[in-house]
Amino acid sequence: MRKFFPALHPTLPVLQPFQSVPLSLVPGGQADFALEPQASRNYEISTFGAADTVLVLFEEVQGELRFVAGDDDSGEDRNSRVSAKLFQGRRYVVRIRLYWAGESGQTAVMHW
């Protein structure tokens, strides 16, 4: 995973619950977000649109990223989606990589 994902930007935008964030990525491009749950419970994180993406969720522990879950839609006619129990007071990082942009070249990400 360290070779696949480049180093993080020091400040990441925070992915807010129930707010779709549009992404304009080129093939091979990536977007990173912080996720800071307000409650300990199961969460869903998903991409939307006609794009071939991989979505990976990490927990940040003492400055290191630890893999929690990931999904590569493998070129199937569906979007990348991760379900995981997240804990209040912990910080997570969502990383989305675009393989193929589809007809529109647009995608979005949201968690709930």
Order of alpha helices (4+ residues) and beta strands (2+ residues): beta-beta-beta-beta-beta-beta-beta-beta
